[in-house]
Amino acid sequence: MKVLLVTMYFPPAGGGGVQRSLKLAQYLPALGVETHVLAPDDPKWLHRDPELRIPTQAWIHRARYLGPRARKPAEDLRAADGLGRALVQAQVTARRLLLPDASVTWNLTAIPAAVRIARREGIDVVITTSPPPSVHFVGAAVQKATGAKWIADLRDPIVANQHRRDDSTAARARQKAVEQVARLVASQADAVTCVSEAIADEVRGLGARGLVREIANGADFDDFAGLEYTPAERFRITHTGSFFGKRDPRPFLQAFKEADLDAVARFVGDFRSTDREWASDLGLGDRLELVDYLPRAEALRVQRDSEALLLLIPEAGGRGKGVLSGKVFEYIAAGRPILALVPPDGAAADLIRETGAGVVVAPDDVDAIREALIAMHGRFADGGLPSVELATRDEERLSRRARVEEMAALVQELT
């Protein structure tokens, strides 16, 4: 069997979105699947992580990226003034005019490259993994040109994305465009794989003609091998990852202030300047530690060497219930207790409870968050917080390799 994996996020790109593609490229060859990866040469990523190792058993192909660089519009606008601000505003507006997303221009080079690779290598199945939604145009084109089977892999919902917050005319146009992508995926893909059952239900609701399977993200237990936890004198609770869309640290920070504990809240990654200013007004002093983006290896070390981990998933009008991001599994693999501020009746909450990995609290309930913090700190002061130990069968079931085995089985089924 021969597979072509098409992804916008692949090393040396950094960030959480890289890991699903990277692990597919790592484990599929070991399962007897000849694996080719098509990724941009340089899509002007927001973060780079040159320390990530590219699998040597997969064939890596690059197609030139012609689109705009990734950016944080609100941050860039705040940092600019005068003519510079006008230039940034023009660039932001230009990005918003690209539909269904700012990466759509990659199709100009990616589609011809993918078709050439598929024909030359005799590709049986093309897998396109989103976000961004526009990557699925490549899968549809390869399917039509070569007859290869097409699997559309959805890491986020295409339609009901929990982080969309803009209701402008441009945002409504983008929403209409992504709905057209969703209909293309549902009507043309031979199979659709989704990281959560909520996303799978969305696809089924569009009348999907092909197979629809949940293949969740997985836990990278091996990535934490050799990383140690050394208890500190002060309780340290750590959040790693970026803040965007509706993800909001403010209820936690308010609860953290009210709890008035001898503790440190660490945020590693992109922290919005508006949240930074709001947090500054709380007067937390040395109890708040803000750390810029770290390469993955260093971020994992910080996770492991924490008393507890902070997970944030917004309610987002009910859309947050179906979110089961890679961060949830990464925290479970880290083995430290999790304070999960997530929809209590959602997929992430179910997994945290099922594995005994932490405590679940509604993300906007300041009083409940404060009480959970006090209780967790109390256990720390009264003998320490032990690591979360999963049963061997649970580790095997939740591992990335197990998820890739599910994908390999689907490839076999299609071919």
PEQUI-V724146 format. One line per field, one symbol per residue. ss: DSSP state (A for helix, B for strand, O for the rest). phi: phi as a letter, one per 20 degrees, with the letter a starting at -180 (. if undefined). psi: psi as a letter, one per 30 degrees, with the letter a starting at -180 (. if undefined). A space follows every 10 residues. Layout:
ss: ???
phi: ???
psi: ???
//
This chain:
ss: OBBBBBBOOO OOBOOAAAAA AAAAAAAOAA AOOBBBBBBB OOOOOOOBOO OOOOOOOOBB BBBOOOOOOO OOAAAAAAAO OAAAAAAAAA AAAAAAOOOO OOOAAAAAAA AAAAAAAAAA AOOOBBBBBB OOAAAAAAAA AAAAAAOOBB BBBBOOOOOO OOOOOOOOAA AAAAAAAAAA AAAAAAAAOO BBBBOOAAAA AAAAAOOOOO BBBBOOOOBO AAAAOOOOOO OOOOBBBBBB OOOOOOOOOA AAAAAAAAAO OOBBBBBBOO OOAAAAAAAA AOOOAAABBB BOOOOAAAAA AAAAOOOBBB BBOOOAAAAA AAOOOAAAAA AAAAOOBBBB BOOOOOAAAA AAAAAOOBBB BOOOOAAAAA AAAAAAAAAA AOOOOOOOOO OAAAAAAABA AAAAAAAAAA AAAAO
phi: .ccdedbedb gefdofffff ffffffeggf endfddddcf faelffcccf ffeegeeded dccfddefff bdgfffffed blffffffff fffffffece bfefffggdf fgffffffff emfecddddd fegfffffff ffgffcnffc deddecffee ffefcedfff ffffffffff ffffffedff bcdcfbffff fffffemged fccecffcee fffefneddd gdfdfddcdd pedblefcef gffffffffl eebcddddpf dgffffffff ffmflfeccd dfgdgggfff ffgfecfbcd dccfflmnff fefcfffgff ffffndgdee ecgfddffff fffgemerdd cgfdegfffg ffffffffff fdondffede fgfffffefg gfffffffff gfffe
psi: kkkjjkkfjk kgkllfffee eeeefefeef ggjkkkkjll ejghlekkif fkkkkffkkk kkkkkgallk ljeeeeeefl lbeeeeeeee eeeeeffkkf lfgffffeee eeeeeeeeee fhkekkkkkl llefffeeee eeeeefgkkk kjkjflkeei kffkfkglee eeeeeeefee eeeeeefekf kkkkflfeee eeeefghkfa kjkjjlllki effgkfklkj klekkkkkkk llklbgkjfe eeeeeeeefh lilkjkjjaj jkeeeeeeee ffhfbgfkjk klkkleeeee eeeehlelkk kjjlehhfff egkilfeeee eeffgkkkjj ilkfgleeee eeeefgfakk kkfgieeeee eeeeeeeeee fhfljlljjk leeeeeefle eeeeeeeeee eeee.
//
